[in-house]
Amino acid sequence: MQRVQLALAVFFLCHSSIANADEQTVAEVPPSRLDTYWIAEKSPGPAYSRLAMMTQLEGCFVAAYGIDETGNVHDARIVYQKASISKANRQAMNGNEKKAVFESQANAILEALNAVKYQPAPANAARVAVLTRTPPIIVSMLSLERPDNEAAVARARAAHASRREVLYETCAAAQKDAFPASP
């Protein structure tokens, strides 16, 4: 009986040592500190799906993702979204069509995020893998009713910039409620 217990103890001890040797350190990093670990070779451009543009989707999305030791993005997923379709478009759509708009926008964001390649920051010579999330990603379309009138265009752009700021602040506050550990 003692031999069996000793053999099991040695097996579990060896197995746990092997498992720990294979485990890689993964740091959970808030978006504000990501650049101390990894630096994007190029930032993803705006990611708007065709459906989002056509239906004038407006709101914010937050994605969580990992960066592995080679600088590749993995396991990207949307963890927060608060968006709406313009009233005129919303009234003409059924539930499945509305769902398709949100899904297409989420997919566009994830595709853009997955295309980013990261290089280790100077302080990350060990190439520590991280789990992080994006800051709020704002989706808002600028609509110009009078594109030939410079004053109207300037007013529309200023209003649009102001609206984007409000969306960002609202989403950042909601994100803090959803992810209380974030700074």
C-alpha positions as CSV (number, residue, x, y, z in Angstrom):
1,M,0.0,0.0,0.0
2,Q,2.8,2.4,0.9
3,R,4.6,1.6,-2.4
4,V,1.4,2.5,-4.3
5,Q,1.0,5.8,-2.4
6,L,4.7,6.6,-2.9
7,A,4.5,5.8,-6.6
8,L,1.4,8.0,-7.0
9,A,3.1,10.8,-5.0
10,V,6.1,10.7,-7.3
11,F,3.9,10.6,-10.4
12,F,1.9,13.6,-9.4
13,L,5.0,15.5,-8.3
14,C,6.8,14.8,-11.6
15,H,3.6,15.5,-13.6
16,S,3.1,18.9,-11.9
17,S,6.7,19.8,-12.5
18,I,6.4,19.0,-16.2
19,A,3.1,20.9,-16.4
20,N,4.7,24.0,-14.7
21,A,7.7,23.9,-17.0
22,D,5.3,24.0,-20.0
23,E,3.2,26.8,-18.7
24,Q,3.9,30.2,-20.1
25,T,3.6,33.3,-18.0
26,V,0.6,35.4,-19.1
27,A,0.1,38.9,-17.8
28,E,-3.3,40.5,-17.6
29,V,-2.7,44.1,-18.8
30,P,-5.1,47.0,-19.0
31,P,-5.2,48.9,-22.3
32,S,-3.4,51.9,-20.8
33,R,-0.3,49.7,-20.0
34,L,-0.2,47.5,-23.1
35,D,2.7,49.5,-24.6
36,T,4.9,48.5,-21.7
37,Y,4.7,44.9,-23.0
38,W,3.8,45.0,-26.7
39,I,3.8,47.7,-29.5
40,A,1.6,47.4,-32.5
41,E,3.6,47.4,-35.8
42,K,0.7,49.4,-37.2
43,S,-2.6,50.3,-35.6
44,P,-5.7,48.9,-37.1
45,G,-7.7,51.4,-39.1
46,P,-11.3,52.1,-38.6
47,A,-13.3,48.8,-38.9
48,Y,-16.7,49.5,-40.3
49,S,-18.8,46.8,-41.8
50,R,-20.8,47.6,-44.9
51,L,-24.1,46.9,-43.0
52,A,-23.0,49.2,-40.2
53,M,-22.4,52.1,-42.6
54,M,-25.7,51.4,-44.5
55,T,-27.8,51.4,-41.4
56,Q,-25.9,54.2,-39.6
57,L,-24.9,52.1,-36.6
58,E,-23.7,54.1,-33.7
59,G,-22.2,53.1,-30.4
60,C,-19.2,51.4,-28.8
61,F,-17.6,48.0,-28.7
62,V,-14.9,46.6,-26.4
63,A,-12.9,43.5,-27.4
64,A,-10.8,41.2,-25.2
65,Y,-7.8,39.4,-26.7
66,G,-4.5,37.8,-26.1
67,I,-1.1,38.5,-27.6
68,D,1.2,35.4,-27.6
69,E,5.0,35.3,-27.3
70,T,5.4,35.8,-31.1
71,G,3.3,39.0,-31.1
72,N,0.2,37.4,-32.7
73,V,-3.3,38.2,-31.6
74,H,-5.4,35.2,-30.5
75,D,-8.8,34.5,-28.9
76,A,-10.2,38.0,-29.8
77,R,-13.9,38.4,-28.8
78,I,-16.3,41.2,-28.2
79,V,-16.9,41.5,-24.5
80,Y,-19.1,44.7,-24.4
81,Q,-21.2,46.4,-26.9
82,K,-23.8,49.2,-26.7
83,A,-24.9,50.4,-30.1
84,S,-28.0,51.3,-32.0
85,I,-29.2,51.5,-35.6
86,S,-30.6,54.9,-36.8
87,K,-34.3,55.2,-36.1
88,A,-35.3,55.2,-39.8
89,N,-33.3,52.1,-40.5
90,R,-34.4,50.3,-37.3
91,Q,-38.1,50.7,-38.1
92,A,-37.6,49.0,-41.5
93,M,-35.8,46.0,-40.1
94,N,-36.8,42.7,-38.5
95,G,-34.9,41.2,-35.5
96,N,-32.7,38.9,-37.6
97,E,-31.6,41.9,-39.8
98,K,-30.8,44.0,-36.8
99,K,-28.8,41.1,-35.3
100,A,-26.9,40.7,-38.6
101,V,-25.8,44.4,-38.4
102,F,-24.3,44.0,-34.9
103,E,-22.7,40.7,-35.8
104,S,-21.2,42.2,-39.0
105,Q,-19.7,45.1,-37.1
106,A,-18.3,42.9,-34.4
107,N,-16.7,40.7,-37.1
108,A,-15.2,43.7,-38.8
109,I,-13.6,44.8,-35.5
110,L,-12.3,41.3,-34.7
111,E,-10.9,40.9,-38.2
112,A,-9.0,44.3,-37.9
113,L,-7.8,43.3,-34.4
114,N,-6.6,39.8,-35.6
115,A,-4.6,41.5,-38.4
116,V,-2.4,43.5,-36.0
117,K,1.1,42.2,-35.4
118,Y,2.9,43.2,-32.2
119,Q,6.6,43.7,-31.4
120,P,7.8,43.4,-27.8
121,A,8.4,46.6,-26.0
122,P,12.0,47.1,-24.8
123,A,10.9,46.2,-21.2
124,N,9.4,42.9,-22.5
125,A,12.6,41.2,-23.7
126,A,11.1,37.9,-22.3
127,R,8.2,38.3,-24.7
128,V,5.6,37.8,-22.0
129,A,2.2,36.9,-23.4
130,V,-0.7,39.1,-22.3
131,L,-4.4,39.2,-22.0
132,T,-5.9,42.6,-22.6
133,R,-8.8,44.5,-24.1
134,T,-9.3,47.4,-26.4
135,P,-10.2,50.8,-25.2
136,P,-13.8,51.7,-26.3
137,I,-14.1,51.4,-30.1
138,I,-16.5,54.1,-31.2
139,V,-18.7,53.4,-34.3
140,S,-20.3,56.6,-35.6
141,M,-21.0,57.7,-39.1
142,L,-20.8,61.3,-40.2
143,S,-23.8,62.2,-42.3
144,L,-23.6,65.2,-44.5
145,E,-26.9,66.6,-45.7
146,R,-25.3,69.5,-47.5
147,P,-21.8,68.4,-48.6
148,D,-21.4,71.4,-50.9
149,N,-21.8,74.0,-48.1
150,E,-18.5,74.4,-46.2
151,A,-20.0,76.0,-43.2
152,A,-22.6,73.1,-42.9
153,V,-19.8,70.6,-43.3
154,A,-17.7,72.3,-40.6
155,R,-20.8,72.3,-38.2
156,A,-21.5,68.6,-39.0
157,R,-17.9,67.6,-38.3
158,A,-17.8,69.5,-35.0
159,A,-21.1,68.0,-33.9
160,H,-19.9,64.5,-35.0
161,A,-16.6,64.9,-33.0
162,S,-18.6,66.0,-30.0
163,R,-20.9,63.0,-30.4
164,R,-18.0,60.7,-30.6
165,E,-16.5,62.1,-27.4
166,V,-19.8,61.6,-25.6
167,L,-20.0,58.0,-26.9
168,Y,-16.4,57.4,-25.7
169,E,-17.0,58.8,-22.2
170,T,-20.3,56.9,-21.9
171,C,-18.7,53.6,-23.0
172,A,-15.6,54.1,-20.8
173,A,-17.8,54.7,-17.8
174,A,-19.9,51.6,-18.6
175,Q,-16.8,49.6,-19.2
176,K,-15.5,50.5,-15.7
177,D,-18.8,49.2,-14.3
178,A,-18.5,46.0,-16.4
179,F,-14.8,45.5,-15.6
180,P,-14.3,47.0,-12.1
181,A,-10.6,45.9,-12.0
182,S,-9.7,48.2,-14.8
183,P,-7.8,51.4,-14.0
